[in-house]
C-alpha cells in the first residue's frame, strides 16, 4: 500500500492515476532507494573486483548520457517532445543502459555490504526499475514508429539475456 494525504491507495488505484503521477511515483521510489543506499553505508565497494564492477556501471551511465546528449536526459520515463530514438553506443546493446547502470551499482553495494537493508533496497529497486521500464516502453512505442523493431533486436537491461 502507498499512503497519500492520509488515504490508503491500493495498487489497482495506482494503475488509474494520471500519467505524470505514475511517473512521479516511480521516480520518487527510485531516488528514495538511491538516497537510502547513500546514507546507509559506503558508496565505494571494499573488494577490488566489486569496485571494478561498480566503475563499469558508472562508466555505462556516463557513456549513455554522452550518447543521449546531457541536455536531453530526463529522470522521467516520458519521452521528450524533441527527443529522438537512439540506437547507437550502449543503446545498440541494451535499450535502458542508465537503468542497467543503476542496478549494477546497487548490486555491487548490496554484495559489498551483505546486510538485510541493502538486499531489501535492491529488491525494491529491481521491481521499480522493471515497472518503470515497462511503463516507459509503452510510451516509446507510441512515440517512435521503429521502437517495436528496436525491441525485437535489443534486450532491455542485460545484453543477450533480458
Buried (B, 14 or more C-beta within 10 A) or exposed (E): EEEEEEEEBEEEEBEEBEEEEBBEBBBEBBEBBBEBBEEBEEEEBEEEEBBEBBBEBBEBBEBBBEBBEEEEEEEEBBBEEEBEEBBEBBBBBBBBBBBBBBBBBBBBBBBBBEEEEBEEBBEBBBEBBBBBBEBBBEBBBEBBEEBEEBBEEBBBBEEEEE
